[in-house]
């Protein structure tokens, strides 16, 4: 008499288990692949590559490579050196190698790389493969001083796929990897994380949304950049 309702209940629980399993598989495996392809194959990135390739070369320029944090960087020069941005909103490490040929043609004085936060926030982890391949190629073919910036901390409300506590742990792990790559490829590691961090998160005065910088936040960047240039 009671067997049929029990079986029905088991089926419902089993179905719920399958849904949870599918969700976590999507979150951990499928979603990162889909997100990476949607960025690397985007029309925006292809259009920007063409724009970067067509930009006139500038003597003794500093090329700033990165994502929206670099897009919003408010200055067009550092000390006496002009800044050229090769940045795209939402960009990820997998796209870094696509800039190599353009850098070879430009022959900049310095290349500053500020990448990785979108890997952590959008893909769920820092994926060093594209980053390291970029450094490997650049060390062989780009005659410029390479500077690798630490990833800045974040501070935002928990969402469906991420929360700032987990993201900041991943960011600290990523910065260790970036610093290690700087040693192995003869680049300079530039720590902006410590100057922006408060209790392990991005200090409120440095951000307007928990990720992107206020003018005061960019002042930390600028101070680090200028210190680096003074040491040259």
DAMO-V549314 format. One record per residue. N is the residue number from 0. RES is the residue in one small letter. PHI is phi in radians with two decimals (* if undefined). OMEGA is omega in radians with two decimals (999 if undefined). BURIAL is # if it has 9 or more other C-alpha atoms within 8 Angstrom, else .. Layout:
n:N res:RES phi:PHI omega:OMEGA burial:BURIAL
n:N res:RES phi:PHI omega:OMEGA burial:BURIAL
This chain:
n:0 res:x phi:* omega:-3.09 burial:.
n:1 res:x phi:-1.61 omega:-3.03 burial:.
n:2 res:x phi:-1.21 omega:-3.08 burial:.
n:3 res:x phi:-1.14 omega:3.08 burial:.
n:4 res:x phi:-1.07 omega:3.11 burial:.
n:5 res:x phi:-1.11 omega:3.12 burial:.
n:6 res:x phi:-1.06 omega:3.14 burial:.
n:7 res:x phi:-1.10 omega:3.11 burial:.
n:8 res:x phi:-1.11 omega:3.11 burial:.
n:9 res:x phi:-1.09 omega:3.13 burial:.
n:10 res:x phi:-1.11 omega:3.13 burial:.
n:11 res:x phi:-1.10 omega:3.12 burial:.
n:12 res:x phi:-1.09 omega:3.12 burial:.
n:13 res:x phi:-1.10 omega:3.11 burial:.
n:14 res:x phi:-1.11 omega:3.10 burial:.
n:15 res:x phi:-1.10 omega:3.11 burial:.
n:16 res:x phi:-1.08 omega:3.11 burial:.
n:17 res:x phi:-1.10 omega:3.13 burial:.
n:18 res:x phi:-1.12 omega:3.10 burial:.
n:19 res:x phi:-1.10 omega:3.12 burial:.
n:20 res:x phi:-1.08 omega:3.12 burial:.
n:21 res:x phi:-1.13 omega:3.13 burial:.
n:22 res:x phi:-1.07 omega:-3.10 burial:.
n:23 res:x phi:-1.22 omega:3.06 burial:.
n:24 res:x phi:-1.14 omega:3.10 burial:#
n:25 res:x phi:-1.08 omega:-3.09 burial:#
n:26 res:x phi:-1.14 omega:-3.01 burial:#
n:27 res:x phi:-1.56 omega:-3.02 burial:#
n:28 res:x phi:-2.06 omega:-2.98 burial:.
n:29 res:x phi:-1.32 omega:-3.08 burial:#
n:30 res:x phi:-1.03 omega:3.11 burial:#
n:31 res:x phi:-1.01 omega:3.13 burial:#
n:32 res:x phi:-1.12 omega:-3.14 burial:#
n:33 res:x phi:-1.09 omega:-3.12 burial:.
n:34 res:x phi:-1.11 omega:-3.14 burial:#
n:35 res:x phi:-1.08 omega:-3.14 burial:#
n:36 res:x phi:-1.16 omega:-3.12 burial:#
n:37 res:x phi:-1.15 omega:3.11 burial:.
n:38 res:x phi:-1.52 omega:-3.06 burial:#
n:39 res:x phi:-1.17 omega:-3.14 burial:#
n:40 res:x phi:-1.71 omega:-3.03 burial:.
n:41 res:x phi:-1.29 omega:3.06 burial:#
n:42 res:x phi:-1.09 omega:-3.13 burial:.
n:43 res:x phi:-1.05 omega:-3.13 burial:.
n:44 res:x phi:-1.15 omega:3.12 burial:#
n:45 res:x phi:-1.11 omega:3.11 burial:#
n:46 res:x phi:-1.15 omega:3.12 burial:.
n:47 res:x phi:-1.15 omega:3.09 burial:#
n:48 res:x phi:-1.01 omega:3.11 burial:#
n:49 res:x phi:-1.13 omega:3.11 burial:.
n:50 res:x phi:-1.12 omega:3.14 burial:.
n:51 res:x phi:-1.11 omega:-3.13 burial:#
n:52 res:x phi:-1.16 omega:-3.09 burial:.
n:53 res:x phi:-1.55 omega:-3.13 burial:.
n:54 res:x phi:-1.15 omega:3.09 burial:.
n:55 res:x phi:-1.11 omega:3.12 burial:.
n:56 res:x phi:-1.25 omega:-3.12 burial:.
n:57 res:x phi:-2.21 omega:-3.13 burial:.
n:58 res:x phi:-1.20 omega:3.08 burial:.
n:59 res:x phi:0.98 omega:3.14 burial:#
n:60 res:x phi:-1.48 omega:2.98 burial:#
n:61 res:x phi:-1.87 omega:3.12 burial:#
n:62 res:x phi:-1.66 omega:3.13 burial:#
n:63 res:x phi:-1.81 omega:-3.08 burial:#
n:64 res:x phi:-1.86 omega:3.12 burial:#
n:65 res:x phi:3.03 omega:-3.04 burial:#
n:66 res:x phi:-2.05 omega:-3.08 burial:#
n:67 res:x phi:-1.07 omega:3.10 burial:#
n:68 res:x phi:-1.08 omega:3.09 burial:#
n:69 res:x phi:-1.40 omega:3.09 burial:#
n:70 res:x phi:-0.98 omega:-3.07 burial:#
n:71 res:x phi:-1.53 omega:3.11 burial:.
n:72 res:x phi:-1.02 omega:-2.88 burial:.
n:73 res:x phi:-1.44 omega:-3.04 burial:.
n:74 res:x phi:-1.94 omega:3.12 burial:.
n:75 res:x phi:-1.95 omega:3.08 burial:.
n:76 res:x phi:-2.76 omega:3.03 burial:.
n:77 res:x phi:-2.31 omega:-3.02 burial:#
n:78 res:x phi:0.93 omega:-3.13 burial:.
n:79 res:x phi:-1.75 omega:-3.01 burial:.
n:80 res:x phi:-1.86 omega:3.12 burial:#
n:81 res:x phi:-1.26 omega:3.10 burial:#
n:82 res:x phi:-1.82 omega:2.99 burial:#
n:83 res:x phi:-1.99 omega:-3.12 burial:#
n:84 res:x phi:-1.64 omega:2.95 burial:#
n:85 res:x phi:-2.14 omega:-2.97 burial:#
n:86 res:x phi:-2.29 omega:3.12 burial:#
n:87 res:x phi:-2.48 omega:3.09 burial:#
n:88 res:x phi:-1.08 omega:3.12 burial:.
n:89 res:x phi:1.35 omega:-3.03 burial:.
n:90 res:x phi:-1.21 omega:-3.08 burial:#
n:91 res:x phi:-2.27 omega:-3.06 burial:#
n:92 res:x phi:-1.02 omega:-3.10 burial:#
n:93 res:x phi:-1.04 omega:-3.12 burial:#
n:94 res:x phi:-1.52 omega:-3.07 burial:#
n:95 res:x phi:-0.98 omega:-3.11 burial:#
n:96 res:x phi:-1.04 omega:3.13 burial:#
n:97 res:x phi:-1.15 omega:-3.14 burial:.
n:98 res:x phi:-1.72 omega:-3.01 burial:#
n:99 res:x phi:-1.02 omega:-3.09 burial:#
n:100 res:x phi:-1.06 omega:3.13 burial:.
n:101 res:x phi:-1.18 omega:3.11 burial:#
n:102 res:x phi:-1.10 omega:3.12 burial:#
n:103 res:x phi:-1.05 omega:-3.13 burial:#
n:104 res:x phi:-1.30 omega:-3.07 burial:.
n:105 res:x phi:-1.46 omega:-3.14 burial:.
n:106 res:x phi:0.94 omega:-3.09 burial:#
n:107 res:x phi:-1.29 omega:3.06 burial:#
n:108 res:x phi:-1.28 omega:-3.07 burial:#
n:109 res:x phi:-2.55 omega:3.04 burial:#
n:110 res:x phi:-2.12 omega:3.10 burial:#
n:111 res:x phi:-1.87 omega:-3.12 burial:#
n:112 res:x phi:-1.86 omega:3.10 burial:#
n:113 res:x phi:-2.19 omega:-3.04 burial:#
n:114 res:x phi:-2.32 omega:2.99 burial:#
n:115 res:x phi:2.17 omega:-3.05 burial:#
n:116 res:x phi:-1.18 omega:3.13 burial:#
n:117 res:x phi:-1.26 omega:3.01 burial:#
n:118 res:x phi:-1.05 omega:-3.12 burial:#
n:119 res:x phi:-1.18 omega:-3.03 burial:#
n:120 res:x phi:-1.39 omega:-3.06 burial:#
n:121 res:x phi:-1.67 omega:-3.09 burial:.
n:122 res:x phi:-1.75 omega:3.07 burial:#
n:123 res:x phi:1.66 omega:-3.13 burial:#
n:124 res:x phi:-2.87 omega:3.07 burial:.
n:125 res:x phi:-1.51 omega:-3.13 burial:#
n:126 res:x phi:-1.82 omega:-2.99 burial:#
n:127 res:x phi:-1.38 omega:-2.99 burial:.
n:128 res:x phi:-1.01 omega:-3.14 burial:.
n:129 res:x phi:-1.13 omega:3.12 burial:#
n:130 res:x phi:-1.06 omega:-3.09 burial:#
n:131 res:x phi:-1.21 omega:3.10 burial:#
n:132 res:x phi:-1.11 omega:3.07 burial:#
n:133 res:x phi:-1.03 omega:-3.13 burial:#
n:134 res:x phi:-1.14 omega:3.12 burial:#
n:135 res:x phi:-1.05 omega:3.14 burial:#
n:136 res:x phi:-1.21 omega:-3.13 burial:#
n:137 res:x phi:-1.13 omega:-3.14 burial:#
n:138 res:x phi:-1.12 omega:-3.12 burial:#
n:139 res:x phi:-1.66 omega:-2.95 burial:.
n:140 res:x phi:-2.34 omega:-3.12 burial:.
n:141 res:x phi:-2.00 omega:-3.10 burial:#
n:142 res:x phi:-1.57 omega:-3.12 burial:#
n:143 res:x phi:-2.62 omega:3.05 burial:#
n:144 res:x phi:-1.25 omega:-3.11 burial:#
n:145 res:x phi:-1.75 omega:3.13 burial:#
n:146 res:x phi:-2.15 omega:-3.14 burial:#
n:147 res:x phi:-1.92 omega:3.14 burial:#
n:148 res:x phi:-1.46 omega:2.98 burial:#
n:149 res:x phi:-1.15 omega:3.06 burial:#
n:150 res:x phi:-1.39 omega:3.13 burial:#
n:151 res:x phi:-1.27 omega:3.06 burial:#
n:152 res:x phi:-1.22 omega:3.13 burial:#
n:153 res:x phi:-2.28 omega:3.10 burial:#
n:154 res:x phi:-2.74 omega:-3.10 burial:#
n:155 res:x phi:-2.61 omega:3.12 burial:#
n:156 res:x phi:-1.22 omega:3.13 burial:.
n:157 res:x phi:-1.09 omega:3.12 burial:.
n:158 res:x phi:-2.15 omega:-3.08 burial:.
n:159 res:x phi:-1.15 omega:-3.01 burial:.
n:160 res:x phi:-1.88 omega:-3.08 burial:.
n:161 res:x phi:-2.71 omega:2.98 burial:#
n:162 res:x phi:-2.44 omega:-2.99 burial:#
n:163 res:x phi:-1.17 omega:3.13 burial:#
n:164 res:x phi:-1.09 omega:3.11 burial:.
n:165 res:x phi:-1.14 omega:-3.13 burial:.
n:166 res:x phi:-1.06 omega:-3.12 burial:#
n:167 res:x phi:-1.19 omega:3.03 burial:#
n:168 res:x phi:-1.12 omega:3.12 burial:.
n:169 res:x phi:-1.12 omega:3.13 burial:#
n:170 res:x phi:-1.15 omega:3.09 burial:#
n:171 res:x phi:-1.08 omega:3.09 burial:.
n:172 res:x phi:-1.09 omega:3.14 burial:.
n:173 res:x phi:-1.12 omega:-3.13 burial:#
n:174 res:x phi:-1.13 omega:3.05 burial:#
n:175 res:x phi:-1.12 omega:3.12 burial:.
n:176 res:x phi:-1.14 omega:3.14 burial:#
n:177 res:x phi:-1.12 omega:3.11 burial:#
n:178 res:x phi:-1.10 omega:3.09 burial:#
n:179 res:x phi:-1.10 omega:3.12 burial:.
n:180 res:x phi:-1.14 omega:3.12 burial:#
n:181 res:x phi:-1.09 omega:3.11 burial:#
n:182 res:x phi:-1.21 omega:-3.07 burial:#
n:183 res:x phi:-1.20 omega:-3.09 burial:.
n:184 res:x phi:-1.94 omega:3.04 burial:#
n:185 res:x phi:1.17 omega:3.13 burial:.
n:186 res:x phi:-1.76 omega:3.08 burial:#
n:187 res:x phi:-1.70 omega:3.09 burial:#
n:188 res:x phi:-1.63 omega:-3.11 burial:#
n:189 res:x phi:-2.02 omega:-3.08 burial:#
n:190 res:x phi:-1.57 omega:2.99 burial:#
n:191 res:x phi:-1.79 omega:-3.08 burial:#
n:192 res:x phi:-1.02 omega:-3.04 burial:#
n:193 res:x phi:-1.13 omega:-3.14 burial:.
n:194 res:x phi:-1.31 omega:-3.11 burial:.
n:195 res:x phi:-1.79 omega:-2.99 burial:#
n:196 res:x phi:-1.54 omega:3.02 burial:#
n:197 res:x phi:-2.42 omega:-3.07 burial:.
n:198 res:x phi:0.98 omega:3.06 burial:.
n:199 res:x phi:1.47 omega:-3.14 burial:.
n:200 res:x phi:-2.16 omega:3.07 burial:#
n:201 res:x phi:-1.18 omega:-3.11 burial:#
n:202 res:x phi:-1.04 omega:-3.06 burial:#
n:203 res:x phi:-1.00 omega:-3.09 burial:.
n:204 res:x phi:-1.23 omega:-3.10 burial:.
n:205 res:x phi:-1.72 omega:-3.03 burial:#
n:206 res:x phi:-2.49 omega:3.07 burial:#
n:207 res:x phi:-1.87 omega:3.12 burial:#
n:208 res:x phi:-2.55 omega:3.14 burial:.
n:209 res:x phi:1.65 omega:3.14 burial:#
n:210 res:x phi:-2.31 omega:-3.07 burial:#
n:211 res:x phi:-1.49 omega:-2.94 burial:#
n:212 res:x phi:-1.64 omega:2.88 burial:#
n:213 res:x phi:-1.47 omega:3.09 burial:#
n:214 res:x phi:-1.04 omega:3.13 burial:.
n:215 res:x phi:-1.16 omega:3.08 burial:#
n:216 res:x phi:-1.15 omega:3.12 burial:#
n:217 res:x phi:-1.18 omega:3.07 burial:#
n:218 res:x phi:-1.11 omega:3.06 burial:.
n:219 res:x phi:-1.12 omega:3.06 burial:#
n:220 res:x phi:-0.96 omega:-3.04 burial:#
n:221 res:x phi:-1.09 omega:3.10 burial:#
n:222 res:x phi:-1.06 omega:3.13 burial:.
n:223 res:x phi:-1.16 omega:3.12 burial:#
n:224 res:x phi:-1.05 omega:-3.09 burial:#
n:225 res:x phi:-1.13 omega:3.08 burial:#
n:226 res:x phi:-1.06 omega:3.13 burial:.
n:227 res:x phi:-1.11 omega:-3.12 burial:.
n:228 res:x phi:-1.19 omega:3.12 burial:.
n:229 res:x phi:-1.17 omega:-3.12 burial:.
n:230 res:x phi:-1.47 omega:-3.09 burial:.
n:231 res:x phi:-1.16 omega:999 burial:.
